[in-house]
Amino acid sequence: MEEKICQYVENVLAPKLQGDGGWIEFVSFQEGILTVIFRGECSKCLILHRCTEWIEEEIRRDLKLDVQLCAIRKKPYFQDV
């Protein structure tokens, strides 16, 4: 199941987020919790919670899985200073 969700994140969700200057990376899927890293514009988005809700809905609709998303923001190194 983890491979199926990884493929979905990389091939379906990532291209949609790249259109807005952000990207998403799959980290893990364990016990119903999907952990992803948001980078680019997503890392500093003020309404990321709306996107995470949308992702949960997309997975529920397309993969018939009820997941909880754990979002990690990863800003570029030059923004950490």
N, CA, C and O atoms as a GROMACS GRO file, in nm:
protein
  324
    1MET      N    1   0.082  -0.120   0.000
    1MET     CA    2   0.000   0.000   0.000
    1MET      C    3   0.086   0.126   0.000
    1MET      O    4   0.051   0.226  -0.063
    2GLU      N    5   0.199   0.122   0.072
    2GLU     CA    6   0.287   0.238   0.078
    2GLU      C    7   0.336   0.279  -0.061
    2GLU      O    8   0.344   0.397  -0.093
    3GLU      N    9   0.370   0.180  -0.143
    3GLU     CA   10   0.418   0.209  -0.279
    3GLU      C   11   0.309   0.275  -0.363
    3GLU      O   12   0.336   0.365  -0.442
    4LYS      N   13   0.186   0.228  -0.346
    4LYS     CA   14   0.073   0.284  -0.422
    4LYS      C   15   0.052   0.432  -0.385
    4LYS      O   16   0.030   0.515  -0.473
    5ILE      N   17   0.059   0.463  -0.257
    5ILE     CA   18   0.041   0.602  -0.213
    5ILE      C   19   0.160   0.688  -0.257
    5ILE      O   20   0.141   0.802  -0.298
    6CYS      N   21   0.279   0.634  -0.250
    6CYS     CA   22   0.398   0.706  -0.296
    6CYS      C   23   0.384   0.743  -0.444
    6CYS      O   24   0.409   0.858  -0.482
    7GLN      N   25   0.343   0.648  -0.525
    7GLN     CA   26   0.322   0.674  -0.668
    7GLN      C   27   0.215   0.780  -0.690
    7GLN      O   28   0.228   0.864  -0.779
    8TYR      N   29   0.109   0.776  -0.612
    8TYR     CA   30   0.000   0.873  -0.624
    8TYR      C   31   0.051   1.014  -0.590
    8TYR      O   32   0.021   1.110  -0.661
    9VAL      N   33   0.127   1.025  -0.483
    9VAL     CA   34   0.182   1.155  -0.444
    9VAL      C   35   0.273   1.209  -0.553
    9VAL      O   36   0.263   1.325  -0.592
   10GLU      N   37   0.362   1.126  -0.603
   10GLU     CA   38   0.462   1.170  -0.701
   10GLU      C   39   0.402   1.196  -0.839
   10GLU      O   40   0.443   1.290  -0.907
   11ASN      N   41   0.305   1.114  -0.881
   11ASN     CA   42   0.255   1.124  -1.018
   11ASN      C   43   0.125   1.202  -1.034
   11ASN      O   44   0.095   1.250  -1.144
   12VAL      N   45   0.048   1.217  -0.927
   12VAL     CA   46  -0.080   1.288  -0.937
   12VAL      C   47  -0.077   1.421  -0.862
   12VAL      O   48  -0.109   1.525  -0.918
   13LEU      N   49  -0.038   1.416  -0.735
   13LEU     CA   50  -0.042   1.538  -0.654
   13LEU      C   51   0.071   1.634  -0.685
   13LEU      O   52   0.049   1.755  -0.698
   14ALA      N   53   0.193   1.583  -0.696
   14ALA     CA   54   0.309   1.670  -0.717
   14ALA      C   55   0.295   1.760  -0.840
   14ALA      O   56   0.322   1.880  -0.829
   15PRO      N   57   0.253   1.708  -0.955
   15PRO     CA   58   0.239   1.796  -1.072
   15PRO      C   59   0.137   1.908  -1.050
   15PRO      O   60   0.153   2.018  -1.104
   16LYS      N   61   0.033   1.881  -0.974
   16LYS     CA   62  -0.068   1.984  -0.949
   16LYS      C   63  -0.011   2.096  -0.862
   16LYS      O   64  -0.042   2.213  -0.885
   17LEU      N   65   0.071   2.061  -0.765
   17LEU     CA   66   0.131   2.162  -0.677
   17LEU      C   67   0.244   2.238  -0.747
   17LEU      O   68   0.268   2.355  -0.717
   18GLN      N   69   0.312   2.173  -0.840
   18GLN     CA   70   0.421   2.239  -0.912
   18GLN      C   71   0.370   2.353  -0.998
   18GLN      O   72   0.445   2.447  -1.028
   19GLY      N   73   0.245   2.347  -1.037
   19GLY     CA   74   0.186   2.455  -1.115
   19GLY      C   75   0.180   2.585  -1.038
   19GLY      O   76   0.173   2.692  -1.098
   20ASP      N   77   0.182   2.578  -0.905
   20ASP     CA   78   0.181   2.696  -0.821
   20ASP      C   79   0.317   2.727  -0.760
   20ASP      O   80   0.328   2.814  -0.674
   21GLY      N   81   0.421   2.657  -0.805
   21GLY     CA   82   0.556   2.686  -0.757
   21GLY      C   83   0.598   2.606  -0.634
   21GLY      O   84   0.704   2.633  -0.577
   22GLY      N   85   0.518   2.509  -0.595
   22GLY     CA   86   0.554   2.428  -0.479
   22GLY      C   87   0.575   2.284  -0.520
   22GLY      O   88   0.552   2.247  -0.635
   23TRP      N   89   0.618   2.205  -0.426
   23TRP     CA   90   0.625   2.062  -0.452
   23TRP      C   91   0.612   1.984  -0.324
   23TRP      O   92   0.631   2.036  -0.214
   24ILE      N   93   0.580   1.858  -0.341
   24ILE     CA   94   0.553   1.769  -0.229
   24ILE      C   95   0.638   1.644  -0.246
   24ILE      O   96   0.656   1.596  -0.358
   25GLU      N   97   0.691   1.592  -0.137
   25GLU     CA   98   0.771   1.470  -0.140
   25GLU      C   99   0.714   1.370  -0.041
   25GLU      O  100   0.684   1.404   0.073
   26PHE      N  101   0.700   1.248  -0.085
   26PHE     CA  102   0.653   1.139   0.000
   26PHE      C  103   0.763   1.102   0.098
   26PHE      O  104   0.880   1.091   0.061
   27VAL      N  105   0.725   1.082   0.225
   27VAL     CA  106   0.820   1.037   0.327
   27VAL      C  107   0.784   0.896   0.372
   27VAL      O  108   0.865   0.804   0.364
   28SER      N  109   0.659   0.879   0.420
   28SER     CA  110   0.618   0.747   0.468
   28SER      C  111   0.466   0.738   0.480
   28SER      O  112   0.396   0.839   0.480
   29PHE      N  113   0.419   0.615   0.490
   29PHE     CA  114   0.278   0.589   0.519
   29PHE      C  115   0.274   0.473   0.617
   29PHE      O  116   0.306   0.360   0.582
   30GLN      N  117   0.234   0.504   0.740
   30GLN     CA  118   0.228   0.401   0.844
   30GLN      C  119   0.105   0.424   0.930
   30GLN      O  120   0.078   0.535   0.976
   31GLU      N  121   0.031   0.317   0.950
   31GLU     CA  122  -0.086   0.318   1.037
   31GLU      C  123  -0.183   0.430   1.005
   31GLU      O  124  -0.236   0.495   1.095
   32GLY      N  125  -0.207   0.453   0.876
   32GLY     CA  126  -0.303   0.553   0.834
   32GLY      C  127  -0.253   0.696   0.833
   32GLY      O  128  -0.330   0.788   0.805
   33ILE      N  129  -0.125   0.716   0.864
   33ILE     CA  130  -0.069   0.851   0.864
   33ILE      C  131   0.028   0.866   0.747
   33ILE      O  132   0.127   0.794   0.737
   34LEU      N  133  -0.004   0.959   0.660
   34LEU     CA  134   0.080   0.989   0.545
   34LEU      C  135   0.167   1.109   0.579
   34LEU      O  136   0.115   1.218   0.606
   35THR      N  137   0.298   1.090   0.578
   35THR     CA  138   0.392   1.198   0.607
   35THR      C  139   0.454   1.245   0.477
   35THR      O  140   0.506   1.166   0.399
   36VAL      N  141   0.446   1.376   0.454
   36VAL     CA  142   0.501   1.436   0.332
   36VAL      C  143   0.578   1.562   0.369
   36VAL      O  144   0.555   1.623   0.474
   37ILE      N  145   0.670   1.600   0.281
   37ILE     CA  146   0.745   1.724   0.297
   37ILE      C  147   0.695   1.821   0.190
   37ILE      O  148   0.686   1.786   0.072
   38PHE      N  149   0.664   1.942   0.233
   38PHE     CA  150   0.627   2.048   0.139
   38PHE      C  151   0.748   2.138   0.120
   38PHE      O  152   0.811   2.180   0.217
   39ARG      N  153   0.779   2.167  -0.005
   39ARG     CA  154   0.894   2.252  -0.038
   39ARG      C  155   0.849   2.363  -0.133
   39ARG      O  156   0.734   2.368  -0.174
   40GLY      N  157   0.941   2.449  -0.166
   40GLY     CA  158   0.910   2.559  -0.258
   40GLY      C  159   0.809   2.654  -0.197
   40GLY      O  160   0.815   2.684  -0.078
   41GLU      N  161   0.716   2.701  -0.278
   41GLU     CA  162   0.614   2.794  -0.231
   41GLU      C  163   0.528   2.732  -0.122
   41GLU      O  164   0.477   2.803  -0.035
   42CYS      N  165   0.510   2.602  -0.126
   42CYS     CA  166   0.429   2.534  -0.024
   42CYS      C  167   0.490   2.548   0.116
   42CYS      O  168   0.418   2.548   0.215
   43SER      N  169   0.622   2.559   0.123
   43SER     CA  170   0.690   2.563   0.253
   43SER      C  171   0.658   2.690   0.331
   43SER      O  172   0.674   2.693   0.453
   44LYS      N  173   0.614   2.794   0.261
   44LYS     CA  174   0.584   2.919   0.331
   44LYS      C  175   0.439   2.963   0.314
   44LYS      O  176   0.404   3.077   0.346
   45CYS      N  177   0.356   2.874   0.263
   45CYS     CA  178   0.215   2.905   0.239
   45CYS      C  179   0.141   2.927   0.370
   45CYS      O  180   0.158   2.851   0.466
   46LEU      N  181   0.059   3.030   0.374
   46LEU     CA  182  -0.018   3.062   0.494
   46LEU      C  183  -0.146   2.979   0.507
   46LEU      O  184  -0.207   2.975   0.614
   47ILE      N  185  -0.186   2.915   0.399
   47ILE     CA  186  -0.310   2.834   0.404
   47ILE      C  187  -0.280   2.688   0.370
   47ILE      O  188  -0.359   2.621   0.303
   48LEU      N  189  -0.168   2.639   0.418
   48LEU     CA  190  -0.128   2.501   0.390
   48LEU      C  191  -0.232   2.402   0.443
   48LEU      O  192  -0.250   2.294   0.386
   49HIS      N  193  -0.300   2.437   0.551
   49HIS     CA  194  -0.401   2.347   0.607
   49HIS      C  195  -0.512   2.317   0.507
   49HIS      O  196  -0.569   2.208   0.508
   50ARG      N  197  -0.544   2.412   0.422
   50ARG     CA  198  -0.647   2.387   0.319
   50ARG      C  199  -0.596   2.287   0.215
   50ARG      O  200  -0.672   2.203   0.166
   51CYS      N  201  -0.469   2.296   0.184
   51CYS     CA  202  -0.409   2.203   0.088
   51CYS      C  203  -0.403   2.062   0.147
   51CYS      O  204  -0.429   1.964   0.077
   52THR      N  205  -0.368   2.052   0.273
   52THR     CA  206  -0.360   1.919   0.335
   52THR      C  207  -0.499   1.855   0.340
   52THR      O  208  -0.512   1.734   0.319
   53GLU      N  209  -0.602   1.934   0.368
   53GLU     CA  210  -0.738   1.882   0.366
   53GLU      C  211  -0.776   1.835   0.225
   53GLU      O  212  -0.840   1.732   0.209
   54TRP      N  213  -0.735   1.912   0.124
   54TRP     CA  214  -0.762   1.876  -0.015
   54TRP      C  215  -0.693   1.744  -0.051
   54TRP      O  216  -0.752   1.659  -0.118
   55ILE      N  217  -0.569   1.728  -0.008
   55ILE     CA  218  -0.494   1.605  -0.036
   55ILE      C  219  -0.563   1.485   0.028
   55ILE      O  220  -0.577   1.381  -0.036
   56GLU      N  221  -0.606   1.500   0.152
   56GLU     CA  222  -0.678   1.391   0.219
   56GLU      C  223  -0.805   1.354   0.143
   56GLU      O  224  -0.838   1.236   0.130
   57GLU      N  225  -0.877   1.455   0.092
   57GLU     CA  226  -0.998   1.430   0.014
   57GLU      C  227  -0.966   1.360  -0.118
   57GLU      O  228  -1.038   1.269  -0.159
   58GLU      N  229  -0.860   1.403  -0.185
   58GLU     CA  230  -0.820   1.341  -0.312
   58GLU      C  231  -0.786   1.193  -0.292
   58GLU      O  232  -0.828   1.109  -0.372
   59ILE      N  233  -0.713   1.162  -0.188
   59ILE     CA  234  -0.675   1.023  -0.161
   59ILE      C  235  -0.799   0.941  -0.126
   59ILE      O  236  -0.813   0.827  -0.168
   60ARG      N  237  -0.887   1.001  -0.048
   60ARG     CA  238  -1.011   0.932  -0.010
   60ARG      C  239  -1.094   0.901  -0.136
   60ARG      O  240  -1.149   0.791  -0.149
   61ARG      N  241  -1.101   0.996  -0.227
   61ARG     CA  242  -1.180   0.978  -0.349
   61ARG      C  243  -1.115   0.880  -0.446
   61ARG      O  244  -1.180   0.788  -0.496
   62ASP      N  245  -0.986   0.898  -0.472
   62ASP     CA  246  -0.919   0.819  -0.576
   62ASP      C  247  -0.871   0.682  -0.528
   62ASP      O  248  -0.880   0.584  -0.603
   63LEU      N  249  -0.820   0.674  -0.407
   63LEU     CA  250  -0.762   0.549  -0.357
   63LEU      C  251  -0.850   0.477  -0.256
   63LEU      O  252  -0.820   0.366  -0.211
   64LYS      N  253  -0.962   0.542  -0.220
   64LYS     CA  254  -1.056   0.483  -0.123
   64LYS      C  255  -0.988   0.454   0.011
   64LYS      O  256  -1.015   0.353   0.075
   65LEU      N  257  -0.898   0.545   0.052
   65LEU     CA  258  -0.827   0.532   0.180
   65LEU      C  259  -0.855   0.655   0.265
   65LEU      O  260  -0.858   0.768   0.216
   66ASP      N  261  -0.875   0.631   0.392
   66ASP     CA  262  -0.891   0.740   0.487
   66ASP      C  263  -0.756   0.762   0.554
   66ASP      O  264  -0.713   0.682   0.636
   67VAL      N  265  -0.689   0.872   0.519
   67VAL     CA  266  -0.556   0.899   0.573
   67VAL      C  267  -0.556   1.030   0.650
   67VAL      O  268  -0.639   1.118   0.629
   68GLN      N  269  -0.461   1.040   0.739
   68GLN     CA  270  -0.435   1.165   0.810
   68GLN      C  271  -0.299   1.214   0.760
   68GLN      O  272  -0.202   1.138   0.759
   69LEU      N  273  -0.294   1.338   0.718
   69LEU     CA  274  -0.171   1.392   0.661
   69LEU      C  275  -0.087   1.460   0.767
   69LEU      O  276  -0.136   1.543   0.844
   70CYS      N  277   0.040   1.425   0.770
   70CYS     CA  278   0.138   1.491   0.856
   70CYS      C  279   0.228   1.573   0.764
   70CYS      O  280   0.308   1.517   0.689
   71ALA      N  281   0.215   1.705   0.770
   71ALA     CA  282   0.288   1.793   0.679
   71ALA      C  283   0.413   1.848   0.745
   71ALA      O  284   0.408   1.901   0.856
   72ILE      N  285   0.525   1.836   0.676
   72ILE     CA  286   0.652   1.892   0.720
   72ILE      C  287   0.689   2.001   0.622
   72ILE      O  288   0.695   1.977   0.501
   73ARG      N  289   0.713   2.120   0.672
   73ARG     CA  290   0.756   2.230   0.585
   73ARG      C  291   0.908   2.230   0.581
   73ARG      O  292   0.974   2.227   0.685
   74LYS      N  293   0.963   2.234   0.462
   74LYS     CA  294   1.109   2.236   0.447
   74LYS      C  295   1.145   2.355   0.359
   74LYS      O  296   1.133   2.350   0.237
   75LYS      N  297   1.188   2.462   0.424
   75LYS     CA  298   1.227   2.582   0.350
   75LYS      C  299   1.367   2.565   0.294
   75LYS      O  300   1.448   2.492   0.351
   76PRO      N  301   1.397   2.632   0.184
   76PRO     CA  302   1.534   2.629   0.130
   76PRO      C  303   1.632   2.678   0.236
   76PRO      O  304   1.597   2.759   0.322
   77TYR      N  305   1.753   2.631   0.229
   77TYR     CA  306   1.853   2.662   0.331
   77TYR      C  307   1.874   2.812   0.351
   77TYR      O  308   1.901   2.855   0.463
   78PHE      N  309   1.861   2.891   0.247
   78PHE     CA  310   1.886   3.033   0.261
   78PHE      C  311   1.774   3.105   0.336
   78PHE      O  312   1.792   3.220   0.376
   79GLN      N  313   1.659   3.040   0.356
   79GLN     CA  314   1.551   3.103   0.432
   79GLN      C  315   1.560   3.069   0.581
   79GLN      O  316   1.487   3.125   0.662
   80ASP      N  317   1.648   2.977   0.616
   80ASP     CA  318   1.661   2.937   0.756
   80ASP      C  319   1.749   3.032   0.836
   80ASP      O  320   1.755   3.023   0.959
   81VAL      N  321   1.816   3.122   0.770
   81VAL     CA  322   1.909   3.213   0.837
   81VAL      C  323   1.834   3.326   0.905
   81VAL      O  324   1.896   3.412   0.967
   0.00000   0.00000   0.00000
